[in-house]
Amino acid sequence: MKKNRNILGFTLGLFLSSLHFIWLLLVAFGVAKPIMDWILMLHHINFQYTIAQFNFGYAAFLVVFTFVVGFVSGWIIGLFWSLMPKK
């Protein structure tokens, strides 16, 4: 069962870090603000904000951090799942 927890953790970590990697690509290519403006408009939210300039160090930390958070979350979900009574 521990193998399944590691697989679930890896999968969730990879998924979350991939989403953030895509976001970082949008920031790096300068298309993040129009997309955020559109998403906020759909939610009827209007406020002033800026997208910070791309920073490789912060970007690397974001991808690694979200992978770790996803892995730990997936591992914990797998642990609880394995503790559920079987039919």
PyMOL Python script that loads the backbone (N, CA, C, O; Angstrom):
from pymol import cmd

cmd.read_pdbstr("""\
ATOM      1  N   MET A   1       0.804  -1.205   0.000  1.00  0.00           N
ATOM      2  CA  MET A   1       0.000   0.000   0.000  1.00  0.00           C
ATOM      3  C   MET A   1       0.850   1.274   0.000  1.00  0.00           C
ATOM      4  O   MET A   1       0.428   2.301  -0.532  1.00  0.00           O
ATOM      5  N   LYS A   2       2.055   1.210   0.600  1.00  0.00           N
ATOM      6  CA  LYS A   2       2.885   2.406   0.630  1.00  0.00           C
ATOM      7  C   LYS A   2       3.288   2.829  -0.777  1.00  0.00           C
ATOM      8  O   LYS A   2       3.425   4.019  -1.063  1.00  0.00           O
ATOM      9  N   LYS A   3       3.479   1.838  -1.658  1.00  0.00           N
ATOM     10  CA  LYS A   3       3.812   2.151  -3.052  1.00  0.00           C
ATOM     11  C   LYS A   3       2.698   2.976  -3.687  1.00  0.00           C
ATOM     12  O   LYS A   3       2.972   3.931  -4.415  1.00  0.00           O
ATOM     13  N   ASN A   4       1.435   2.615  -3.416  1.00  0.00           N
ATOM     14  CA  ASN A   4       0.306   3.358  -3.963  1.00  0.00           C
ATOM     15  C   ASN A   4       0.278   4.791  -3.439  1.00  0.00           C
ATOM     16  O   ASN A   4      -0.054   5.715  -4.181  1.00  0.00           O
ATOM     17  N   ARG A   5       0.626   4.982  -2.160  1.00  0.00           N
ATOM     18  CA  ARG A   5       0.668   6.338  -1.598  1.00  0.00           C
ATOM     19  C   ARG A   5       1.731   7.168  -2.300  1.00  0.00           C
ATOM     20  O   ARG A   5       1.512   8.344  -2.591  1.00  0.00           O
ATOM     21  N   ASN A   6       2.880   6.562  -2.574  1.00  0.00           N
ATOM     22  CA  ASN A   6       3.947   7.292  -3.268  1.00  0.00           C
ATOM     23  C   ASN A   6       3.536   7.639  -4.696  1.00  0.00           C
ATOM     24  O   ASN A   6       3.826   8.734  -5.178  1.00  0.00           O
ATOM     25  N   ILE A   7       2.872   6.724  -5.363  1.00  0.00           N
ATOM     26  CA  ILE A   7       2.407   6.987  -6.734  1.00  0.00           C
ATOM     27  C   ILE A   7       1.374   8.098  -6.740  1.00  0.00           C
ATOM     28  O   ILE A   7       1.421   8.988  -7.589  1.00  0.00           O
ATOM     29  N   LEU A   8       0.430   8.052  -5.788  1.00  0.00           N
ATOM     30  CA  LEU A   8      -0.590   9.108  -5.709  1.00  0.00           C
ATOM     31  C   LEU A   8       0.070  10.442  -5.392  1.00  0.00           C
ATOM     32  O   LEU A   8      -0.278  11.463  -5.987  1.00  0.00           O
ATOM     33  N   GLY A   9       1.024  10.444  -4.457  1.00  0.00           N
ATOM     34  CA  GLY A   9       1.733  11.678  -4.116  1.00  0.00           C
ATOM     35  C   GLY A   9       2.494  12.234  -5.302  1.00  0.00           C
ATOM     36  O   GLY A   9       2.445  13.435  -5.568  1.00  0.00           O
ATOM     37  N   PHE A  10       3.201  11.363  -6.019  1.00  0.00           N
ATOM     38  CA  PHE A  10       3.949  11.809  -7.190  1.00  0.00           C
ATOM     39  C   PHE A  10       3.019  12.368  -8.254  1.00  0.00           C
ATOM     40  O   PHE A  10       3.315  13.392  -8.870  1.00  0.00           O
ATOM     41  N   THR A  11       1.891  11.694  -8.471  1.00  0.00           N
ATOM     42  CA  THR A  11       0.942  12.136  -9.496  1.00  0.00           C
ATOM     43  C   THR A  11       0.358  13.494  -9.150  1.00  0.00           C
ATOM     44  O   THR A  11       0.300  14.383 -10.000  1.00  0.00           O
ATOM     45  N   LEU A  12      -0.074  13.662  -7.906  1.00  0.00           N
ATOM     46  CA  LEU A  12      -0.654  14.945  -7.500  1.00  0.00           C
ATOM     47  C   LEU A  12       0.407  16.044  -7.511  1.00  0.00           C
ATOM     48  O   LEU A  12       0.132  17.171  -7.922  1.00  0.00           O
ATOM     49  N   GLY A  13       1.616  15.717  -7.061  1.00  0.00           N
ATOM     50  CA  GLY A  13       2.701  16.699  -7.093  1.00  0.00           C
ATOM     51  C   GLY A  13       3.040  17.125  -8.506  1.00  0.00           C
ATOM     52  O   GLY A  13       3.243  18.310  -8.771  1.00  0.00           O
ATOM     53  N   LEU A  14       3.100  16.165  -9.413  1.00  0.00           N
ATOM     54  CA  LEU A  14       3.390  16.477 -10.811  1.00  0.00           C
ATOM     55  C   LEU A  14       2.279  17.320 -11.431  1.00  0.00           C
ATOM     56  O   LEU A  14       2.556  18.244 -12.196  1.00  0.00           O
ATOM     57  N   PHE A  15       1.029  17.008 -11.107  1.00  0.00           N
ATOM     58  CA  PHE A  15      -0.102  17.770 -11.637  1.00  0.00           C
ATOM     59  C   PHE A  15      -0.049  19.223 -11.162  1.00  0.00           C
ATOM     60  O   PHE A  15      -0.148  20.144 -11.973  1.00  0.00           O
ATOM     61  N   LEU A  16       0.107  19.429  -9.853  1.00  0.00           N
ATOM     62  CA  LEU A  16       0.123  20.795  -9.322  1.00  0.00           C
ATOM     63  C   LEU A  16       1.325  21.588  -9.829  1.00  0.00           C
ATOM     64  O   LEU A  16       1.193  22.757 -10.192  1.00  0.00           O
ATOM     65  N   SER A  17       2.477  20.963  -9.852  1.00  0.00           N
ATOM     66  CA  SER A  17       3.661  21.691 -10.325  1.00  0.00           C
ATOM     67  C   SER A  17       3.563  21.985 -11.823  1.00  0.00           C
ATOM     68  O   SER A  17       4.076  23.006 -12.280  1.00  0.00           O
ATOM     69  N   SER A  18       2.916  21.114 -12.589  1.00  0.00           N
ATOM     70  CA  SER A  18       2.723  21.364 -14.021  1.00  0.00           C
ATOM     71  C   SER A  18       1.823  22.572 -14.257  1.00  0.00           C
ATOM     72  O   SER A  18       2.091  23.389 -15.137  1.00  0.00           O
ATOM     73  N   LEU A  19       0.752  22.682 -13.467  1.00  0.00           N
ATOM     74  CA  LEU A  19      -0.126  23.855 -13.587  1.00  0.00           C
ATOM     75  C   LEU A  19       0.637  25.140 -13.293  1.00  0.00           C
ATOM     76  O   LEU A  19       0.465  26.143 -13.986  1.00  0.00           O
ATOM     77  N   HIS A  20       1.473  25.108 -12.274  1.00  0.00           N
ATOM     78  CA  HIS A  20       2.234  26.303 -11.933  1.00  0.00           C
ATOM     79  C   HIS A  20       3.332  26.583 -12.955  1.00  0.00           C
ATOM     80  O   HIS A  20       3.679  27.741 -13.190  1.00  0.00           O
ATOM     81  N   PHE A  21       3.875  25.543 -13.558  1.00  0.00           N
ATOM     82  CA  PHE A  21       4.856  25.736 -14.624  1.00  0.00           C
ATOM     83  C   PHE A  21       4.207  26.437 -15.818  1.00  0.00           C
ATOM     84  O   PHE A  21       4.802  27.331 -16.420  1.00  0.00           O
ATOM     85  N   ILE A  22       2.988  26.029 -16.155  1.00  0.00           N
ATOM     86  CA  ILE A  22       2.256  26.687 -17.248  1.00  0.00           C
ATOM     87  C   ILE A  22       2.025  28.157 -16.905  1.00  0.00           C
ATOM     88  O   ILE A  22       2.193  29.032 -17.754  1.00  0.00           O
ATOM     89  N   TRP A  23       1.637  28.424 -15.649  1.00  0.00           N
ATOM     90  CA  TRP A  23       1.446  29.812 -15.222  1.00  0.00           C
ATOM     91  C   TRP A  23       2.753  30.603 -15.396  1.00  0.00           C
ATOM     92  O   TRP A  23       2.735  31.736 -15.878  1.00  0.00           O
ATOM     93  N   LEU A  24       3.869  30.011 -15.009  1.00  0.00           N
ATOM     94  CA  LEU A  24       5.157  30.694 -15.132  1.00  0.00           C
ATOM     95  C   LEU A  24       5.509  30.976 -16.588  1.00  0.00           C
ATOM     96  O   LEU A  24       6.096  32.013 -16.895  1.00  0.00           O
ATOM     97  N   LEU A  25       5.154  30.059 -17.486  1.00  0.00           N
ATOM     98  CA  LEU A  25       5.368  30.322 -18.913  1.00  0.00           C
ATOM     99  C   LEU A  25       4.535  31.515 -19.371  1.00  0.00           C
ATOM    100  O   LEU A  25       5.010  32.344 -20.147  1.00  0.00           O
ATOM    101  N   LEU A  26       3.301  31.602 -18.894  1.00  0.00           N
ATOM    102  CA  LEU A  26       2.447  32.742 -19.248  1.00  0.00           C
ATOM    103  C   LEU A  26       3.055  34.046 -18.747  1.00  0.00           C
ATOM    104  O   LEU A  26       3.032  35.058 -19.448  1.00  0.00           O
ATOM    105  N   VAL A  27       3.600  34.019 -17.526  1.00  0.00           N
ATOM    106  CA  VAL A  27       4.241  35.219 -16.975  1.00  0.00           C
ATOM    107  C   VAL A  27       5.485  35.564 -17.788  1.00  0.00           C
ATOM    108  O   VAL A  27       5.699  36.724 -18.142  1.00  0.00           O
ATOM    109  N   ALA A  28       6.299  34.564 -18.080  1.00  0.00           N
ATOM    110  CA  ALA A  28       7.553  34.802 -18.808  1.00  0.00           C
ATOM    111  C   ALA A  28       7.309  35.384 -20.197  1.00  0.00           C
ATOM    112  O   ALA A  28       8.085  36.214 -20.668  1.00  0.00           O
ATOM    113  N   PHE A  29       6.234  34.951 -20.852  1.00  0.00           N
ATOM    114  CA  PHE A  29       5.945  35.444 -22.203  1.00  0.00           C
ATOM    115  C   PHE A  29       5.035  36.665 -22.213  1.00  0.00           C
ATOM    116  O   PHE A  29       4.656  37.143 -23.281  1.00  0.00           O
ATOM    117  N   GLY A  30       4.680  37.176 -21.032  1.00  0.00           N
ATOM    118  CA  GLY A  30       3.918  38.418 -20.934  1.00  0.00           C
ATOM    119  C   GLY A  30       2.443  38.308 -21.267  1.00  0.00           C
ATOM    120  O   GLY A  30       1.814  39.318 -21.584  1.00  0.00           O
ATOM    121  N   VAL A  31       1.879  37.132 -21.205  1.00  0.00           N
ATOM    122  CA  VAL A  31       0.449  36.979 -21.526  1.00  0.00           C
ATOM    123  C   VAL A  31      -0.390  36.637 -20.296  1.00  0.00           C
ATOM    124  O   VAL A  31      -1.572  36.319 -20.427  1.00  0.00           O
ATOM    125  N   ALA A  32       0.201  36.700 -19.108  1.00  0.00           N
ATOM    126  CA  ALA A  32      -0.527  36.336 -17.898  1.00  0.00           C
ATOM    127  C   ALA A  32      -1.602  37.361 -17.544  1.00  0.00           C
ATOM    128  O   ALA A  32      -2.702  36.980 -17.141  1.00  0.00           O
ATOM    129  N   LYS A  33      -1.307  38.645 -17.684  1.00  0.00           N
ATOM    130  CA  LYS A  33      -2.260  39.683 -17.267  1.00  0.00           C
ATOM    131  C   LYS A  33      -3.552  39.647 -18.063  1.00  0.00           C
ATOM    132  O   LYS A  33      -4.621  39.700 -17.454  1.00  0.00           O
ATOM    133  N   PRO A  34      -3.521  39.560 -19.393  1.00  0.00           N
ATOM    134  CA  PRO A  34      -4.802  39.490 -20.113  1.00  0.00           C
ATOM    135  C   PRO A  34      -5.628  38.254 -19.728  1.00  0.00           C
ATOM    136  O   PRO A  34      -6.857  38.313 -19.679  1.00  0.00           O
ATOM    137  N   ILE A  35      -4.955  37.160 -19.462  1.00  0.00           N
ATOM    138  CA  ILE A  35      -5.691  35.960 -19.061  1.00  0.00           C
ATOM    139  C   ILE A  35      -6.306  36.155 -17.681  1.00  0.00           C
ATOM    140  O   ILE A  35      -7.462  35.798 -17.459  1.00  0.00           O
ATOM    141  N   MET A  36      -5.537  36.720 -16.753  1.00  0.00           N
ATOM    142  CA  MET A  36      -6.075  36.989 -15.411  1.00  0.00           C
ATOM    143  C   MET A  36      -7.214  37.999 -15.469  1.00  0.00           C
ATOM    144  O   MET A  36      -8.210  37.851 -14.761  1.00  0.00           O
ATOM    145  N   ASP A  37      -7.074  39.027 -16.310  1.00  0.00           N
ATOM    146  CA  ASP A  37      -8.155  40.009 -16.464  1.00  0.00           C
ATOM    147  C   ASP A  37      -9.438  39.322 -16.922  1.00  0.00           C
ATOM    148  O   ASP A  37     -10.520  39.615 -16.414  1.00  0.00           O
ATOM    149  N   TRP A  38      -9.316  38.419 -17.869  1.00  0.00           N
ATOM    150  CA  TRP A  38     -10.484  37.695 -18.386  1.00  0.00           C
ATOM    151  C   TRP A  38     -11.108  36.803 -17.307  1.00  0.00           C
ATOM    152  O   TRP A  38     -12.328  36.778 -17.144  1.00  0.00           O
ATOM    153  N   ILE A  39     -10.260  36.073 -16.573  1.00  0.00           N
ATOM    154  CA  ILE A  39     -10.767  35.196 -15.513  1.00  0.00           C
ATOM    155  C   ILE A  39     -11.465  36.012 -14.430  1.00  0.00           C
ATOM    156  O   ILE A  39     -12.541  35.635 -13.965  1.00  0.00           O
ATOM    157  N   LEU A  40     -10.860  37.125 -14.028  1.00  0.00           N
ATOM    158  CA  LEU A  40     -11.485  37.965 -13.004  1.00  0.00           C
ATOM    159  C   LEU A  40     -12.797  38.566 -13.496  1.00  0.00           C
ATOM    160  O   LEU A  40     -13.756  38.672 -12.731  1.00  0.00           O
ATOM    161  N   MET A  41     -12.846  38.960 -14.770  1.00  0.00           N
ATOM    162  CA  MET A  41     -14.082  39.503 -15.332  1.00  0.00           C
ATOM    163  C   MET A  41     -15.203  38.456 -15.264  1.00  0.00           C
ATOM    164  O   MET A  41     -16.346  38.789 -14.949  1.00  0.00           O
ATOM    165  N   LEU A  42     -14.877  37.203 -15.557  1.00  0.00           N
ATOM    166  CA  LEU A  42     -15.882  36.141 -15.487  1.00  0.00           C
ATOM    167  C   LEU A  42     -16.430  35.965 -14.074  1.00  0.00           C
ATOM    168  O   LEU A  42     -17.560  35.512 -13.892  1.00  0.00           O
ATOM    169  N   HIS A  43     -15.626  36.326 -13.078  1.00  0.00           N
ATOM    170  CA  HIS A  43     -16.041  36.204 -11.685  1.00  0.00           C
ATOM    171  C   HIS A  43     -16.586  37.527 -11.138  1.00  0.00           C
ATOM    172  O   HIS A  43     -16.829  37.653  -9.937  1.00  0.00           O
ATOM    173  N   HIS A  44     -16.774  38.496 -12.009  1.00  0.00           N
ATOM    174  CA  HIS A  44     -17.284  39.815 -11.629  1.00  0.00           C
ATOM    175  C   HIS A  44     -16.390  40.496 -10.584  1.00  0.00           C
ATOM    176  O   HIS A  44     -16.876  41.127  -9.645  1.00  0.00           O
ATOM    177  N   ILE A  45     -15.086  40.353 -10.770  1.00  0.00           N
ATOM    178  CA  ILE A  45     -14.106  40.971  -9.880  1.00  0.00           C
ATOM    179  C   ILE A  45     -13.336  42.014 -10.683  1.00  0.00           C
ATOM    180  O   ILE A  45     -12.888  41.755 -11.800  1.00  0.00           O
ATOM    181  N   ASN A  46     -13.192  43.192 -10.094  1.00  0.00           N
ATOM    182  CA  ASN A  46     -12.478  44.273 -10.758  1.00  0.00           C
ATOM    183  C   ASN A  46     -11.605  44.992  -9.740  1.00  0.00           C
ATOM    184  O   ASN A  46     -12.124  45.663  -8.847  1.00  0.00           O
ATOM    185  N   PHE A  47     -10.290  44.862  -9.861  1.00  0.00           N
ATOM    186  CA  PHE A  47      -9.368  45.607  -9.024  1.00  0.00           C
ATOM    187  C   PHE A  47      -8.049  45.779  -9.764  1.00  0.00           C
ATOM    188  O   PHE A  47      -7.770  45.082 -10.739  1.00  0.00           O
ATOM    189  N   GLN A  48      -7.255  46.708  -9.289  1.00  0.00           N
ATOM    190  CA  GLN A  48      -5.974  46.995  -9.926  1.00  0.00           C
ATOM    191  C   GLN A  48      -4.888  46.085  -9.342  1.00  0.00           C
ATOM    192  O   GLN A  48      -4.789  45.946  -8.123  1.00  0.00           O
ATOM    193  N   TYR A  49      -4.094  45.479 -10.183  1.00  0.00           N
ATOM    194  CA  TYR A  49      -2.994  44.633  -9.763  1.00  0.00           C
ATOM    195  C   TYR A  49      -1.946  44.641 -10.861  1.00  0.00           C
ATOM    196  O   TYR A  49      -2.205  45.075 -11.984  1.00  0.00           O
ATOM    197  N   THR A  50      -0.782  44.166 -10.529  1.00  0.00           N
ATOM    198  CA  THR A  50       0.277  44.018 -11.530  1.00  0.00           C
ATOM    199  C   THR A  50       0.852  42.603 -11.425  1.00  0.00           C
ATOM    200  O   THR A  50       0.872  41.996 -10.354  1.00  0.00           O
ATOM    201  N   ILE A  51       1.306  42.113 -12.540  1.00  0.00           N
ATOM    202  CA  ILE A  51       2.021  40.845 -12.576  1.00  0.00           C
ATOM    203  C   ILE A  51       3.508  41.193 -12.489  1.00  0.00           C
ATOM    204  O   ILE A  51       4.019  41.964 -13.301  1.00  0.00           O
ATOM    205  N   ALA A  52       4.192  40.622 -11.506  1.00  0.00           N
ATOM    206  CA  ALA A  52       5.606  40.932 -11.299  1.00  0.00           C
ATOM    207  C   ALA A  52       6.439  40.414 -12.469  1.00  0.00           C
ATOM    208  O   ALA A  52       6.023  39.524 -13.212  1.00  0.00           O
ATOM    209  N   GLN A  53       7.608  40.991 -12.605  1.00  0.00           N
ATOM    210  CA  GLN A  53       8.531  40.567 -13.646  1.00  0.00           C
ATOM    211  C   GLN A  53       9.006  39.140 -13.342  1.00  0.00           C
ATOM    212  O   GLN A  53       9.180  38.767 -12.182  1.00  0.00           O
ATOM    213  N   PHE A  54       9.209  38.359 -14.390  1.00  0.00           N
ATOM    214  CA  PHE A  54       9.624  36.971 -14.228  1.00  0.00           C
ATOM    215  C   PHE A  54      10.977  36.898 -13.527  1.00  0.00           C
ATOM    216  O   PHE A  54      11.916  37.613 -13.877  1.00  0.00           O
ATOM    217  N   ASN A  55      11.056  36.022 -12.532  1.00  0.00           N
ATOM    218  CA  ASN A  55      12.287  35.804 -11.785  1.00  0.00           C
ATOM    219  C   ASN A  55      12.532  34.298 -11.745  1.00  0.00           C
ATOM    220  O   ASN A  55      11.718  33.548 -11.207  1.00  0.00           O
ATOM    221  N   PHE A  56      13.653  33.857 -12.315  1.00  0.00           N
ATOM    222  CA  PHE A  56      13.919  32.419 -12.423  1.00  0.00           C
ATOM    223  C   PHE A  56      14.001  31.741 -11.052  1.00  0.00           C
ATOM    224  O   PHE A  56      13.509  30.625 -10.885  1.00  0.00           O
ATOM    225  N   GLY A  57      14.612  32.402 -10.080  1.00  0.00           N
ATOM    226  CA  GLY A  57      14.740  31.820  -8.742  1.00  0.00           C
ATOM    227  C   GLY A  57      13.390  31.572  -8.101  1.00  0.00           C
ATOM    228  O   GLY A  57      13.139  30.494  -7.562  1.00  0.00           O
ATOM    229  N   TYR A  58      12.513  32.579  -8.160  1.00  0.00           N
ATOM    230  CA  TYR A  58      11.165  32.413  -7.616  1.00  0.00           C
ATOM    231  C   TYR A  58      10.397  31.349  -8.391  1.00  0.00           C
ATOM    232  O   TYR A  58       9.637  30.571  -7.813  1.00  0.00           O
ATOM    233  N   ALA A  59      10.602  31.325  -9.686  1.00  0.00           N
ATOM    234  CA  ALA A  59       9.893  30.349 -10.521  1.00  0.00           C
ATOM    235  C   ALA A  59      10.297  28.931 -10.151  1.00  0.00           C
ATOM    236  O   ALA A  59       9.441  28.059 -10.004  1.00  0.00           O
ATOM    237  N   ALA A  60      11.584  28.695 -10.000  1.00  0.00           N
ATOM    238  CA  ALA A  60      12.056  27.358  -9.624  1.00  0.00           C
ATOM    239  C   ALA A  60      11.520  26.966  -8.257  1.00  0.00           C
ATOM    240  O   ALA A  60      11.091  25.830  -8.056  1.00  0.00           O
ATOM    241  N   PHE A  61      11.543  27.905  -7.319  1.00  0.00           N
ATOM    242  CA  PHE A  61      11.019  27.620  -5.982  1.00  0.00           C
ATOM    243  C   PHE A  61       9.532  27.283  -6.046  1.00  0.00           C
ATOM    244  O   PHE A  61       9.084  26.353  -5.377  1.00  0.00           O
ATOM    245  N   LEU A  62       8.761  28.026  -6.842  1.00  0.00           N
ATOM    246  CA  LEU A  62       7.322  27.776  -6.958  1.00  0.00           C
ATOM    247  C   LEU A  62       7.041  26.373  -7.474  1.00  0.00           C
ATOM    248  O   LEU A  62       6.175  25.678  -6.942  1.00  0.00           O
ATOM    249  N   VAL A  63       7.760  25.953  -8.501  1.00  0.00           N
ATOM    250  CA  VAL A  63       7.533  24.621  -9.078  1.00  0.00           C
ATOM    251  C   VAL A  63       7.903  23.533  -8.070  1.00  0.00           C
ATOM    252  O   VAL A  63       7.153  22.573  -7.891  1.00  0.00           O
ATOM    253  N   VAL A  64       9.049  23.679  -7.415  1.00  0.00           N
ATOM    254  CA  VAL A  64       9.479  22.676  -6.430  1.00  0.00           C
ATOM    255  C   VAL A  64       8.522  22.658  -5.239  1.00  0.00           C
ATOM    256  O   VAL A  64       8.118  21.589  -4.781  1.00  0.00           O
ATOM    257  N   PHE A  65       8.165  23.826  -4.744  1.00  0.00           N
ATOM    258  CA  PHE A  65       7.278  23.913  -3.581  1.00  0.00           C
ATOM    259  C   PHE A  65       5.914  23.290  -3.868  1.00  0.00           C
ATOM    260  O   PHE A  65       5.388  22.543  -3.043  1.00  0.00           O
ATOM    261  N   THR A  66       5.339  23.592  -5.032  1.00  0.00           N
ATOM    262  CA  THR A  66       4.028  23.021  -5.343  1.00  0.00           C
ATOM    263  C   THR A  66       4.116  21.514  -5.560  1.00  0.00           C
ATOM    264  O   THR A  66       3.163  20.795  -5.260  1.00  0.00           O
ATOM    265  N   PHE A  67       5.251  21.021  -6.078  1.00  0.00           N
ATOM    266  CA  PHE A  67       5.412  19.573  -6.189  1.00  0.00           C
ATOM    267  C   PHE A  67       5.434  18.932  -4.807  1.00  0.00           C
ATOM    268  O   PHE A  67       4.779  17.914  -4.581  1.00  0.00           O
ATOM    269  N   VAL A  68       6.184  19.524  -3.885  1.00  0.00           N
ATOM    270  CA  VAL A  68       6.284  18.969  -2.528  1.00  0.00           C
ATOM    271  C   VAL A  68       4.924  18.996  -1.841  1.00  0.00           C
ATOM    272  O   VAL A  68       4.527  18.006  -1.227  1.00  0.00           O
ATOM    273  N   VAL A  69       4.207  20.106  -1.933  1.00  0.00           N
ATOM    274  CA  VAL A  69       2.876  20.199  -1.327  1.00  0.00           C
ATOM    275  C   VAL A  69       1.940  19.163  -1.943  1.00  0.00           C
ATOM    276  O   VAL A  69       1.187  18.506  -1.224  1.00  0.00           O
ATOM    277  N   GLY A  70       1.979  19.012  -3.254  1.00  0.00           N
ATOM    278  CA  GLY A  70       1.145  18.015  -3.925  1.00  0.00           C
ATOM    279  C   GLY A  70       1.509  16.596  -3.525  1.00  0.00           C
ATOM    280  O   GLY A  70       0.631  15.763  -3.302  1.00  0.00           O
ATOM    281  N   PHE A  71       2.825  16.318  -3.433  1.00  0.00           N
ATOM    282  CA  PHE A  71       3.268  14.977  -3.048  1.00  0.00           C
ATOM    283  C   PHE A  71       2.800  14.641  -1.640  1.00  0.00           C
ATOM    284  O   PHE A  71       2.249  13.565  -1.405  1.00  0.00           O
ATOM    285  N   VAL A  72       3.019  15.558  -0.704  1.00  0.00           N
ATOM    286  CA  VAL A  72       2.619  15.314   0.686  1.00  0.00           C
ATOM    287  C   VAL A  72       1.102  15.155   0.778  1.00  0.00           C
ATOM    288  O   VAL A  72       0.614  14.265   1.474  1.00  0.00           O
ATOM    289  N   SER A  73       0.360  16.006   0.085  1.00  0.00           N
ATOM    290  CA  SER A  73      -1.102  15.907   0.106  1.00  0.00           C
ATOM    291  C   SER A  73      -1.567  14.568  -0.468  1.00  0.00           C
ATOM    292  O   SER A  73      -2.429  13.911   0.115  1.00  0.00           O
ATOM    293  N   GLY A  74      -1.008  14.167  -1.592  1.00  0.00           N
ATOM    294  CA  GLY A  74      -1.371  12.890  -2.196  1.00  0.00           C
ATOM    295  C   GLY A  74      -1.003  11.718  -1.311  1.00  0.00           C
ATOM    296  O   GLY A  74      -1.756  10.748  -1.221  1.00  0.00           O
ATOM    297  N   TRP A  75       0.153  11.795  -0.651  1.00  0.00           N
ATOM    298  CA  TRP A  75       0.591  10.731   0.236  1.00  0.00           C
ATOM    299  C   TRP A  75      -0.374  10.604   1.418  1.00  0.00           C
ATOM    300  O   TRP A  75      -0.736   9.495   1.809  1.00  0.00           O
ATOM    301  N   ILE A  76      -0.789  11.740   1.984  1.00  0.00           N
ATOM    302  CA  ILE A  76      -1.729  11.721   3.114  1.00  0.00           C
ATOM    303  C   ILE A  76      -3.089  11.185   2.665  1.00  0.00           C
ATOM    304  O   ILE A  76      -3.705  10.396   3.381  1.00  0.00           O
ATOM    305  N   ILE A  77      -3.559  11.599   1.503  1.00  0.00           N
ATOM    306  CA  ILE A  77      -4.825  11.074   0.980  1.00  0.00           C
ATOM    307  C   ILE A  77      -4.710   9.561   0.793  1.00  0.00           C
ATOM    308  O   ILE A  77      -5.631   8.822   1.138  1.00  0.00           O
ATOM    309  N   GLY A  78      -3.586   9.100   0.250  1.00  0.00           N
ATOM    310  CA  GLY A  78      -3.359   7.663   0.081  1.00  0.00           C
ATOM    311  C   GLY A  78      -3.325   6.923   1.404  1.00  0.00           C
ATOM    312  O   GLY A  78      -3.816   5.799   1.508  1.00  0.00           O
ATOM    313  N   LEU A  79      -2.742   7.560   2.424  1.00  0.00           N
ATOM    314  CA  LEU A  79      -2.711   6.950   3.755  1.00  0.00           C
ATOM    315  C   LEU A  79      -4.124   6.770   4.292  1.00  0.00           C
ATOM    316  O   LEU A  79      -4.481   5.691   4.765  1.00  0.00           O
ATOM    317  N   PHE A  80      -4.926   7.827   4.221  1.00  0.00           N
ATOM    318  CA  PHE A  80      -6.304   7.735   4.707  1.00  0.00           C
ATOM    319  C   PHE A  80      -7.095   6.711   3.894  1.00  0.00           C
ATOM    320  O   PHE A  80      -7.908   5.960   4.435  1.00  0.00           O
ATOM    321  N   TRP A  81      -6.845   6.696   2.601  1.00  0.00           N
ATOM    322  CA  TRP A  81      -7.552   5.738   1.733  1.00  0.00           C
ATOM    323  C   TRP A  81      -7.226   4.301   2.139  1.00  0.00           C
ATOM    324  O   TRP A  81      -8.105   3.439   2.166  1.00  0.00           O
ATOM    325  N   SER A  82      -5.950   4.053   2.456  1.00  0.00           N
ATOM    326  CA  SER A  82      -5.551   2.697   2.836  1.00  0.00           C
ATOM    327  C   SER A  82      -6.096   2.304   4.210  1.00  0.00           C
ATOM    328  O   SER A  82      -6.203   1.115   4.512  1.00  0.00           O
ATOM    329  N   LEU A  83      -6.436   3.277   5.037  1.00  0.00           N
ATOM    330  CA  LEU A  83      -6.999   2.991   6.360  1.00  0.00           C
ATOM    331  C   LEU A  83      -8.502   2.756   6.320  1.00  0.00           C
ATOM    332  O   LEU A  83      -9.093   2.315   7.306  1.00  0.00           O
ATOM    333  N   MET A  84      -9.119   3.050   5.177  1.00  0.00           N
ATOM    334  CA  MET A  84     -10.568   2.839   5.057  1.00  0.00           C
ATOM    335  C   MET A  84     -10.858   1.342   5.126  1.00  0.00           C
ATOM    336  O   MET A  84     -10.110   0.532   4.578  1.00  0.00           O
ATOM    337  N   PRO A  85     -11.946   0.980   5.800  1.00  0.00           N
ATOM    338  CA  PRO A  85     -12.294  -0.449   5.860  1.00  0.00           C
ATOM    339  C   PRO A  85     -12.623  -0.993   4.476  1.00  0.00           C
ATOM    340  O   PRO A  85     -13.286  -0.336   3.673  1.00  0.00           O
ATOM    341  N   LYS A  86     -12.155  -2.180   4.220  1.00  0.00           N
ATOM    342  CA  LYS A  86     -12.415  -2.835   2.929  1.00  0.00           C
ATOM    343  C   LYS A  86     -13.700  -3.642   3.032  1.00  0.00           C
ATOM    344  O   LYS A  86     -14.043  -4.143   4.103  1.00  0.00           O
ATOM    345  N   LYS A  87     -14.402  -3.763   1.926  1.00  0.00           N
ATOM    346  CA  LYS A  87     -15.657  -4.532   1.914  1.00  0.00           C
ATOM    347  C   LYS A  87     -15.380  -6.001   1.893  1.00  0.00           C
ATOM    348  O   LYS A  87     -16.313  -6.804   1.881  1.00  0.00           O
TER     349      LYS A  87
END
""", "prot")
cmd.dss("prot")
cmd.show_as("cartoon", "prot")
cmd.util.cbc("prot")
cmd.orient("prot")
